[in-house]
Protein backbone atom coordinates (compact mmCIF):
# COMPACT_ATOMS: atom_id res chain seq x y z
CA UNK A 1 0.00 0.00 0.00
CA UNK A 2 1.53 3.26 -1.08
CA UNK A 3 -0.22 5.82 1.09
CA UNK A 4 2.77 8.19 1.08
CA UNK A 5 3.20 8.48 -2.69
CA UNK A 6 6.49 6.59 -2.99
CA UNK A 7 5.65 4.81 -6.25
CA UNK A 8 7.43 6.34 -9.20
CA UNK A 9 6.42 6.19 -12.84
CA UNK A 10 2.85 5.82 -13.99
CA UNK A 11 1.01 4.71 -10.86
CA UNK A 12 -2.24 4.04 -12.76
CA UNK A 13 -0.48 1.68 -15.18
CA UNK A 14 1.24 -0.08 -12.27
CA UNK A 15 -2.06 -0.51 -10.39
CA UNK A 16 -3.88 -1.71 -13.51
CA UNK A 17 -1.18 -4.28 -14.20
CA UNK A 18 -1.38 -5.52 -10.61
CA UNK A 19 -5.17 -5.78 -10.58
CA UNK A 20 -5.34 -7.41 -14.02
CA UNK A 21 -2.87 -10.07 -12.87
CA UNK A 22 -4.58 -10.71 -9.53
CA UNK A 23 -6.95 -13.48 -8.58
CA UNK A 24 -7.65 -11.91 -5.18
CA UNK A 25 -7.02 -8.50 -3.62
CA UNK A 26 -6.59 -8.18 0.16
CA UNK A 27 -7.06 -4.57 1.26
CA UNK A 28 -5.59 -3.90 4.72
CA UNK A 29 -8.25 -1.56 6.01
CA UNK A 30 -7.17 1.52 7.92
CA UNK A 31 -8.18 5.17 7.89
CA UNK A 32 -5.06 5.94 5.84
CA UNK A 33 -6.03 3.30 3.28
CA UNK A 34 -9.57 4.67 3.18
CA UNK A 35 -8.37 8.24 2.64
CA UNK A 36 -5.98 7.27 -0.19
CA UNK A 37 -7.29 8.20 -3.65
CA UNK A 38 -4.97 5.61 -5.22
CA UNK A 39 -6.24 2.84 -2.95
CA UNK A 40 -9.83 3.82 -3.76
CA UNK A 41 -9.12 3.80 -7.49
CA UNK A 42 -7.34 0.44 -7.32
CA UNK A 43 -10.00 -1.34 -5.24
CA UNK A 44 -12.81 0.07 -7.38
CA UNK A 45 -10.97 -1.18 -10.48
CA UNK A 46 -10.63 -4.61 -8.88
CA UNK A 47 -14.36 -4.64 -8.09
CA UNK A 48 -15.24 -3.59 -11.66
CA UNK A 49 -13.03 -6.39 -13.04
CA UNK A 50 -14.68 -8.86 -10.65
CA UNK A 51 -11.43 -9.67 -8.84
CA UNK A 52 -12.35 -11.28 -5.52
CA UNK A 53 -11.78 -9.09 -2.47
CA UNK A 54 -10.77 -10.53 0.90
CA UNK A 55 -10.50 -7.60 3.33
CA UNK A 56 -8.31 -7.49 6.42
CA UNK A 57 -9.16 -5.22 9.34
CA UNK A 58 -5.94 -3.74 10.69
CA UNK A 59 -6.81 -0.57 12.61
CA UNK A 60 -8.44 -0.99 15.99
CA UNK A 61 -9.28 2.58 16.98
CA UNK A 62 -10.20 5.49 14.78
CA UNK A 63 -8.20 8.68 15.04
CA UNK A 64 -11.17 10.18 16.87
CA UNK A 65 -10.92 7.50 19.56
CA UNK A 66 -13.80 5.16 18.74
CA UNK A 67 -13.68 1.77 17.06
CA UNK A 68 -12.54 2.03 13.44
CA UNK A 69 -15.13 0.88 10.90
CA UNK A 70 -14.69 1.12 7.15
CA UNK A 71 -17.03 3.76 5.77
CA UNK A 72 -17.67 5.64 2.54
CA UNK A 73 -16.37 3.95 -0.62
CA UNK A 74 -14.44 1.31 1.40
CA UNK A 75 -17.46 0.48 3.53
CA UNK A 76 -19.59 0.02 0.39
CA UNK A 77 -17.09 -2.25 -1.39
CA UNK A 78 -16.39 -4.43 1.69
CA UNK A 79 -19.94 -4.52 3.08
CA UNK A 80 -21.06 -8.07 3.76
CA UNK A 81 -17.61 -9.56 3.12
CA UNK A 82 -15.93 -11.74 5.72
CA UNK A 83 -12.81 -9.93 6.85
CA UNK A 84 -9.81 -11.27 8.72
CA UNK A 85 -9.18 -9.46 12.00
CA UNK A 86 -5.57 -8.34 12.47
CA UNK A 87 -6.48 -5.62 14.99
CA UNK A 88 -5.31 -7.21 18.24
CA UNK A 89 -2.22 -9.07 17.10
CA UNK A 90 0.50 -6.46 17.69
CA UNK A 91 3.76 -7.97 18.91
CA UNK A 92 2.23 -11.44 19.36
CA UNK A 93 3.75 -13.74 16.76
CA UNK A 94 1.42 -16.65 17.54
CA UNK A 95 -1.66 -14.42 17.03
CA UNK A 96 -0.19 -12.99 13.82
CA UNK A 97 0.53 -16.51 12.55
CA UNK A 98 -2.99 -17.64 13.49
CA UNK A 99 -4.61 -14.76 11.63
CA UNK A 100 -2.28 -15.21 8.66
CA UNK A 101 -3.40 -18.85 8.50
CA UNK A 102 -7.04 -17.72 8.69
CA UNK A 103 -6.38 -15.33 5.79
CA UNK A 104 -4.69 -18.08 3.75
CA UNK A 105 -7.63 -20.42 4.34
CA UNK A 106 -10.09 -17.70 3.28
CA UNK A 107 -8.08 -17.08 0.11
CA UNK A 108 -7.88 -20.83 -0.57
CA UNK A 109 -11.64 -21.09 -0.06
CA UNK A 110 -12.27 -18.29 -2.56
CA UNK A 111 -10.00 -20.03 -5.08
CA UNK A 112 -11.55 -23.45 -4.43
CA UNK A 113 -8.20 -24.88 -3.34
CA UNK A 114 -8.35 -28.13 -1.37
CA UNK A 115 -6.52 -27.49 1.90
CA UNK A 116 -7.14 -30.85 3.59
CA UNK A 117 -3.55 -31.95 2.96
CA UNK A 118 -2.08 -28.52 3.66
CA UNK A 119 -1.50 -25.80 1.16
CA UNK A 120 -0.50 -26.70 -2.35
CA UNK A 121 0.47 -24.25 -5.06
CA UNK A 122 -2.41 -23.15 -7.27
CA UNK A 123 -0.14 -23.42 -10.29
CA UNK A 124 2.84 -25.72 -10.48
CA UNK A 125 6.10 -23.81 -10.36
CA UNK A 126 7.49 -23.06 -13.80
CA UNK A 127 9.90 -25.62 -15.17
CA UNK A 128 13.43 -24.37 -15.60
CA UNK A 129 14.46 -23.62 -19.15
CA UNK A 130 16.25 -26.55 -20.75
CA UNK A 131 19.98 -26.26 -20.83
CA UNK A 132 21.29 -26.04 -24.36
CA UNK A 133 24.08 -28.49 -24.94
CA UNK A 134 26.72 -27.64 -27.44
CA UNK A 135 27.14 -30.38 -30.06
CA UNK A 136 30.23 -32.48 -29.52
CA UNK A 137 33.04 -31.51 -31.88
CA UNK A 138 33.33 -33.81 -34.87
CA UNK A 139 36.64 -35.63 -34.89
CA UNK A 140 38.19 -35.71 -38.31
CA UNK A 141 40.12 -38.83 -39.12
CA UNK A 142 43.35 -38.21 -40.99
CA UNK A 143 43.11 -39.09 -44.66
CA UNK A 144 44.61 -42.51 -45.41
CA UNK A 145 48.08 -42.39 -46.91
CA UNK A 146 48.24 -42.95 -50.63
CA UNK A 147 49.74 -46.21 -51.67
CA UNK A 148 51.84 -46.54 -54.73
CA UNK A 149 51.32 -49.37 -57.14
CA UNK A 150 54.13 -51.68 -58.09
CA UNK A 151 53.44 -51.78 -61.84
CA UNK A 152 53.50 -48.18 -62.93
CA UNK A 153 55.09 -46.47 -60.02
CA UNK A 154 58.58 -47.38 -59.24
CA UNK A 155 59.10 -45.18 -56.37
VENURLIN-V439753 format. One record per residue. RES is the residue in three letters. PSI is psi in whole degrees, -180 to 180 (* if undefined). OMEGA is omega in degrees with one decimal (none if undefined). D_LAST is the distance of its C-alpha to the last C-alpha in whole Angstrom. Layout:
BEGIN
res | psi | omega | d_last
RES | PSI | OMEGA | D_LAST
RES | PSI | OMEGA | D_LAST
END
This chain:
BEGIN
res | psi | omega | d_last
UNK | 124 | -178.4 | 93
UNK | 78 | -178.0 | 93
UNK | -10 | -177.7 | 97
UNK | 6 | 175.3 | 97
UNK | 32 | -177.9 | 94
UNK | -8 | 179.7 | 91
UNK | 132 | 178.1 | 89
UNK | 165 | -177.7 | 87
UNK | -161 | -178.3 | 85
UNK | 101 | -176.3 | 87
UNK | -36 | 179.7 | 89
UNK | -42 | 178.3 | 90
UNK | -40 | 179.5 | 86
UNK | -43 | 179.1 | 86
UNK | -43 | -180.0 | 89
UNK | -45 | 179.3 | 88
UNK | -43 | 179.1 | 84
UNK | -46 | -179.2 | 86
UNK | -43 | -177.6 | 88
UNK | -23 | 178.3 | 86
UNK | 1 | -174.4 | 83
UNK | 145 | 170.9 | 86
UNK | -30 | -179.1 | 87
UNK | 145 | 174.0 | 90
UNK | 133 | 178.6 | 92
UNK | 93 | 177.0 | 94
UNK | 132 | 176.6 | 97
UNK | 101 | -167.1 | 98
UNK | 120 | 174.3 | 102
UNK | 170 | 175.9 | 103
UNK | -37 | 178.5 | 106
UNK | -41 | 177.0 | 103
UNK | -46 | -178.3 | 101
UNK | -31 | -178.6 | 104
UNK | -2 | -179.5 | 104
UNK | 122 | 177.4 | 101
UNK | -37 | 180.0 | 100
UNK | -42 | 178.7 | 96
UNK | -40 | 177.5 | 97
UNK | -47 | -179.6 | 100
UNK | -46 | -177.5 | 97
UNK | -46 | -178.0 | 94
UNK | -35 | 174.8 | 96
UNK | -39 | 178.0 | 98
UNK | -41 | 177.6 | 95
UNK | -43 | 178.9 | 94
UNK | -45 | 179.7 | 97
UNK | -34 | 179.8 | 96
UNK | 3 | 178.5 | 93
UNK | 33 | 172.0 | 94
UNK | 134 | -178.4 | 92
UNK | 143 | -177.7 | 94
UNK | 125 | 177.5 | 96
UNK | 95 | -174.8 | 97
UNK | 152 | 175.2 | 99
UNK | 128 | 177.7 | 100
UNK | 121 | -174.2 | 103
UNK | -38 | -174.5 | 102
UNK | 129 | -178.5 | 105
UNK | -50 | -178.2 | 108
UNK | 145 | 175.4 | 111
UNK | 165 | 179.1 | 111
UNK | -20 | 178.4 | 112
UNK | -4 | 175.0 | 116
UNK | -21 | 179.2 | 116
UNK | -178 | 178.0 | 116
UNK | 134 | 178.6 | 114
UNK | 133 | 174.1 | 111
UNK | 134 | 177.4 | 110
UNK | 137 | 179.2 | 108
UNK | -178 | 179.2 | 110
UNK | -141 | -177.0 | 109
UNK | -38 | -178.7 | 106
UNK | -39 | 177.0 | 104
UNK | -39 | 179.8 | 107
UNK | -47 | -176.5 | 107
UNK | -36 | -175.4 | 103
UNK | 0 | -179.2 | 104
UNK | 132 | 176.6 | 107
UNK | -3 | 179.0 | 107
UNK | 144 | 176.0 | 103
UNK | 122 | 179.8 | 103
UNK | 152 | 177.5 | 102
UNK | 132 | -173.8 | 101
UNK | 107 | 176.1 | 103
UNK | 17 | -172.7 | 101
UNK | -36 | -173.0 | 105
UNK | 38 | -175.7 | 106
UNK | 4 | -176.9 | 102
UNK | 132 | 174.2 | 102
UNK | 20 | 176.8 | 101
UNK | 95 | -174.2 | 101
UNK | -35 | -179.5 | 97
UNK | -36 | 176.7 | 98
UNK | -41 | 178.4 | 100
UNK | -46 | 179.6 | 97
UNK | -41 | 179.3 | 95
UNK | -43 | 179.2 | 97
UNK | -34 | 175.5 | 98
UNK | -41 | 175.6 | 94
UNK | -42 | 178.3 | 94
UNK | -41 | 177.9 | 97
UNK | -45 | 179.0 | 95
UNK | -41 | 178.7 | 92
UNK | -37 | 177.2 | 94
UNK | -42 | 177.3 | 95
UNK | -46 | 179.1 | 92
UNK | -41 | 178.3 | 91
UNK | -44 | 179.3 | 94
UNK | -32 | -178.8 | 93
UNK | 3 | -178.1 | 90
UNK | 44 | 178.0 | 90
UNK | 131 | 178.5 | 88
UNK | 118 | -177.8 | 89
UNK | 11 | -177.6 | 90
UNK | -32 | 179.1 | 90
UNK | 20 | -174.6 | 87
UNK | -178 | -178.3 | 87
UNK | 137 | 175.6 | 86
UNK | 149 | 178.8 | 83
UNK | 142 | 177.4 | 81
UNK | -43 | 177.3 | 82
UNK | 142 | 175.5 | 78
UNK | 149 | 179.6 | 75
UNK | 149 | -178.5 | 73
UNK | 144 | 178.0 | 70
UNK | 142 | 178.3 | 67
UNK | 150 | 179.2 | 65
UNK | 140 | -179.7 | 62
UNK | 144 | 179.3 | 59
UNK | 127 | 179.4 | 56
UNK | 125 | 178.6 | 53
UNK | 135 | 176.2 | 50
UNK | 139 | 178.6 | 47
UNK | 144 | 179.8 | 44
UNK | 141 | 179.1 | 41
UNK | 141 | 180.0 | 38
UNK | 125 | 178.5 | 35
UNK | 127 | 178.0 | 33
UNK | 126 | 176.5 | 29
UNK | 142 | 176.8 | 26
UNK | 144 | 179.7 | 23
UNK | 141 | 179.9 | 21
UNK | 145 | 179.3 | 18
UNK | 142 | 179.6 | 15
UNK | 137 | 177.1 | 12
UNK | 144 | 175.6 | 11
UNK | 150 | -179.5 | 8
UNK | 155 | -175.7 | 9
UNK | -17 | -177.7 | 8
UNK | -48 | -175.4 | 10
UNK | -23 | -178.6 | 9
UNK | 122 | -179.8 | 6
UNK | 34 | -179.7 | 4
UNK | * | none | 0
END
